[in-house]
Amino acid sequence: MPAKLKPDQIEEIFRRFQEANPEPAGELHSVNDFTFLVAVVLSAQATDLGVNKATMGLFAHADTPEKMVALGEDGIRNAIKTIGLFRAKAKNVYALSQALIAKHDSQVPHSREALEALPGVGRKTANVVLNNVFGEPTIAVDTHLFRLGNRMGLATGKTPLEVEKKLLKAVPPAYLRHAHHWLILHGRYICKARKPECWRCIVADLCPFNPKTSAPV
């Protein structure tokens, strides 16, 4: 287990992330709050690229809960059949669209409890929506954040919830709004699972991970 980072080291890590990318953004495509929620639900155990390919056509025909319900579960399933678990996801998207119409005036609710009550929406999805749609300082721990929290010593834990709670305490308040995106992008493109590209990392000197990797010859 890596050494735990000191507060000033964590502050410097996020200062550098901010300097390099002041306004980080997720890579899921959407056209409004509703389609963003749907995209996040579809992204479970799937790549953003794969989801974007499927939703391009889906959102062209159904960008509101009413249109999604009109498309029907079969129509949704056919549109997203290239995504893993597409049958279960189509069922959830259809049901959550119905729930938004019936309970939330077709709007995405600004409440963790209400979000997690929607079909297919768990804590991670709710955190992503609260952060991206409503600007809440939430942190959604996916495989990238879980790996980085433990590998870098930012927030070690055995479960995503444990890592999430520790990150919320460790990350300086000024950086909480975008911490989720910085860490996802860092984990996706630099601090990769099998072989982190330490030679390209802007915080390598602060990271306790060893041995550091070298650039390929």
C-alpha positions in Angstrom: 0.0 0.0 0.0 1.4 3.4 -0.9 2.3 6.0 1.6 -0.6 8.4 2.5 -0.2 11.8 0.8 0.1 14.9 3.0 -2.5 17.7 2.6 0.0 20.0 0.9 0.9 17.3 -1.6 -2.8 16.7 -2.4 -3.3 20.4 -2.8 -0.4 20.6 -5.3 -1.7 17.6 -7.3 -5.0 19.3 -7.9 -3.4 22.7 -8.5 -1.5 21.1 -11.3 -4.6 19.3 -12.6 -6.4 22.6 -12.7 -3.6 24.5 -14.3 -3.4 21.9 -17.1 -7.1 21.6 -17.6 -9.1 24.4 -15.9 -12.6 23.3 -17.1 -12.5 19.5 -17.4 -15.5 17.8 -18.9 -16.8 14.3 -19.2 -16.8 12.5 -22.6 -20.4 11.2 -22.7 -22.5 13.0 -25.4 -25.9 14.4 -24.5 -28.2 17.2 -25.7 -29.9 18.1 -22.4 -30.2 17.0 -18.7 -32.5 14.1 -19.5 -30.2 12.6 -22.2 -27.2 13.0 -19.9 -28.9 11.0 -17.3 -29.8 8.3 -19.8 -26.2 8.3 -21.1 -24.8 7.8 -17.6 -27.2 4.9 -17.0 -26.1 3.3 -20.3 -22.4 3.8 -19.5 -22.3 1.2 -16.7 -19.9 -1.5 -17.7 -19.5 0.1 -21.1 -17.1 2.6 -22.6 -18.1 6.2 -23.2 -17.1 5.8 -26.9 -19.4 2.8 -27.3 -22.3 4.6 -25.5 -21.8 7.7 -27.7 -22.1 5.7 -30.9 -25.3 4.1 -29.7 -26.9 7.3 -28.3 -26.3 9.4 -31.4 -29.3 7.8 -33.1 -31.3 7.3 -29.9 -31.2 10.9 -28.9 -32.0 12.1 -32.4 -35.4 10.4 -32.0 -35.9 10.6 -28.2 -34.5 13.6 -26.3 -37.4 13.8 -23.8 -38.9 11.3 -21.4 -42.2 11.4 -23.4 -40.4 10.6 -26.7 -38.4 7.8 -25.0 -41.6 6.2 -23.7 -43.2 6.6 -27.2 -40.2 4.8 -28.7 -40.9 1.9 -26.5 -38.7 -0.6 -24.8 -38.2 -2.5 -28.1 -37.1 0.7 -29.9 -34.7 1.6 -27.1 -33.3 -1.9 -27.1 -32.7 -1.9 -30.9 -30.9 1.5 -30.6 -28.5 0.4 -27.9 -27.9 -3.3 -28.8 -24.2 -2.6 -29.3 -23.8 -1.8 -25.6 -23.3 -4.4 -23.0 -26.3 -5.4 -20.9 -28.5 -3.6 -23.5 -31.7 -5.6 -22.6 -31.6 -4.6 -18.9 -30.5 -1.1 -19.7 -33.4 -0.6 -22.2 -35.9 -1.7 -19.6 -34.4 0.7 -17.1 -34.3 3.7 -19.5 -38.0 3.1 -20.4 -39.0 2.8 -16.8 -37.0 5.8 -15.6 -38.5 7.9 -18.4 -42.0 6.8 -17.1 -41.0 7.7 -13.6 -39.7 11.2 -14.6 -43.1 11.9 -16.3 -45.2 10.6 -13.4 -43.2 11.9 -10.5 -41.0 14.8 -11.6 -42.8 16.7 -14.3 -40.4 15.2 -16.9 -37.4 16.9 -15.2 -34.3 15.4 -13.8 -34.6 15.7 -10.0 -32.0 17.6 -8.0 -32.0 15.2 -5.1 -29.9 12.1 -4.4 -32.8 10.3 -2.9 -35.0 10.9 -5.9 -32.3 10.1 -8.4 -31.4 6.8 -6.7 -35.1 5.9 -6.7 -35.1 5.9 -10.5 -34.7 2.5 -12.3 -31.0 1.8 -13.1 -29.7 4.7 -11.0 -27.3 3.9 -8.2 -25.1 6.0 -6.0 -22.3 6.4 -8.7 -24.8 7.5 -11.4 -26.5 9.9 -9.0 -23.1 11.5 -8.1 -22.3 12.0 -11.8 -25.6 13.7 -12.4 -25.5 15.8 -9.3 -22.0 16.9 -10.3 -22.5 17.5 -14.1 -26.0 18.8 -14.2 -26.3 20.6 -10.9 -22.7 21.5 -10.1 -22.6 19.7 -6.8 -19.2 18.8 -5.4 -19.8 15.1 -5.6 -17.2 12.4 -6.5 -18.4 9.3 -8.4 -15.9 6.5 -7.8 -15.6 4.3 -10.9 -12.8 1.8 -11.6 -10.4 4.7 -12.4 -11.0 6.7 -9.2 -10.9 3.5 -7.1 -7.5 2.6 -8.6 -6.1 6.1 -8.3 -7.3 6.6 -4.8 -5.4 3.4 -3.7 -2.4 3.6 -6.1 -1.6 7.3 -5.4 -2.4 7.2 -1.7 -5.1 9.9 -2.2 -7.8 7.8 -0.5 -7.2 4.2 0.2 -10.1 1.9 0.7 -11.6 -1.6 0.0 -14.9 -0.3 -1.4 -15.9 2.5 -3.7 -17.9 4.1 -0.9 -15.0 4.1 1.4 -12.8 5.7 -1.3 -15.5 8.2 -2.1 -15.8 9.4 1.6 -12.1 9.7 2.0 -11.7 11.6 -1.3 -14.4 14.1 -0.2 -12.4 14.8 3.0 -8.9 14.8 1.3 -9.6 17.0 -1.8 -9.3 20.7 -0.9 -12.8 22.3 -1.2 -11.6 24.7 -4.0 -11.0 21.6 -6.2 -14.0 19.4 -5.3 -16.2 20.6 -8.2 -13.9 19.2 -10.8 -12.0 16.5 -8.9 -14.1 13.7 -10.3 -13.3 14.7 -13.9 -9.6 15.3 -13.4 -9.2 11.9 -11.8 -11.2 10.0 -14.4 -9.2 11.6 -17.3 -6.0 11.0 -15.5 -6.8 7.3 -14.9 -8.1 6.8 -18.4 -5.2 8.3 -20.3 -2.2 8.5 -18.0 -2.4 6.4 -14.8 -3.7 3.3 -16.6 -4.6 0.1 -14.9 -2.0 -2.3 -16.3 0.9 0.1 -16.9 0.7 3.7 -15.8 2.5 6.1 -18.1 4.5 7.8 -15.3 6.9 9.5 -17.8 3.9 11.6 -19.0 2.4 12.3 -15.6 2.4 15.9 -14.3 2.3 14.7 -10.7 4.7 11.8 -10.9 7.1 13.5 -8.4 4.3 13.7 -5.8 3.0 10.1 -6.4 4.2 7.4 -4.1 3.6 4.6 -6.7 6.7 2.6 -7.3 8.4 1.5 -9.4 7.8 4.3 -11.8 7.4 3.3 -15.4 9.8 4.6 -18.2 8.9 5.7 -21.7 9.1 2.9 -24.2 12.3 2.9 -26.2 
